[in-house]
Amino acid sequence: MQRFRDSQREKGFRIDPKKNTIRYIERDEQKCQEFIAELEALPEDTEIYYADESGFDQYYSREYGYAPRGEKVIGEVSGRHFARTSVVAAKHGDEIVAPFAFAGTMDADLFEGWLEYYFVPALKNPEKSVFILDNASCHRKYEIREIAEEYGFTVMFLPPYSPYLNPIVECP
């Protein structure tokens, strides 16, 4: 590998290691383009909210370590299960809306409860609001659309395997 890098540098190419950008093989580019066109066709005064959830365990172990050349890095971890903390929120422009942290893992009932009791009250103009989320198994489309209809906002689902279309995913 080093010889390849040296030969490329001699030819004037600059080779720097870069973080890999993940792209799903299952992504359907046609559906992504249709979704983007649908977004662009929304009225200018539409308030778009992107939602997502994430979680992390309280126990953390490092996957990499340092050791003298030729020696193994031994990392000790516990075999016990540790508590998980999860967070769900929406993003509207630069604003984080209805953040909610809880112990455990997200399920459909919890997501729908958050949607109805935390997100909906945070909406300024439900009739002008579009709620966008991914196709996670805890997002039961029928139930979510019923809640949206009851409170007067619109729901759109991202195309499968396209997290890059959801700006809350990159939120620090």
Long-range contacts (C-beta under 8 A, 24 or more apart in sequence): 23-164, 24-161, 24-162, 26-160, 26-161, 27-159, 27-160, 27-161, 27-162, 28-159, 28-160, 28-161, 31-159, 31-160, 31-162, 32-159, 32-162, 32-165, 34-159, 35-156, 35-158, 35-159, 35-162, 35-165, 36-165, 38-156, 39-156, 42-130, 43-128, 45-128, 46-128, 46-129, 46-130, 47-92, 47-123, 47-124, 47-125, 47-128, 47-129, 47-130, 48-92, 48-129, 48-130, 48-132, 49-90, 49-91, 49-92, 49-97, 49-119, 49-123, 49-129, 49-130, 49-131, 49-132, 50-90, 50-91, 50-92, 50-132, 50-133, 50-166, 50-167, 50-168, 51-88, 51-89, 51-90, 51-91, 51-119, 51-131, 51-132, 51-133, 51-168, 52-88, 52-89, 52-133, 52-134, 52-166, 52-168, 52-169, 53-86, 53-87, 53-88, 53-89, 53-106, 53-111, 53-136, 53-138, 54-86, 54-87, 55-84, 55-85, 55-86, 55-87, 55-105, 55-106, 56-84, 56-85, 56-86, 57-82, 57-83, 57-84, 58-82, 58-83, 58-84, 58-85, 88-114, 89-168, 90-119, 90-122, 90-131, 90-168, 91-167, 91-168, 91-171, 96-171, 97-122, 98-122, 106-136, 106-138, 107-138, 108-137, 108-138, 108-139, 108-140, 108-143, 110-138, 111-138, 111-139, 112-140, 112-143, 112-144, 112-147, 115-144, 115-147, 116-147, 116-151, 120-147, 120-151, 120-153, 123-151, 123-153, 126-151, 126-152, 126-153, 127-152, 127-153, 129-153, 129-154, 130-154, 130-155, 130-156, 131-155, 131-156, 132-156, 132-157, 132-158, 132-166, 133-157, 133-158, 133-166, 134-158, 134-163, 134-166, 135-160
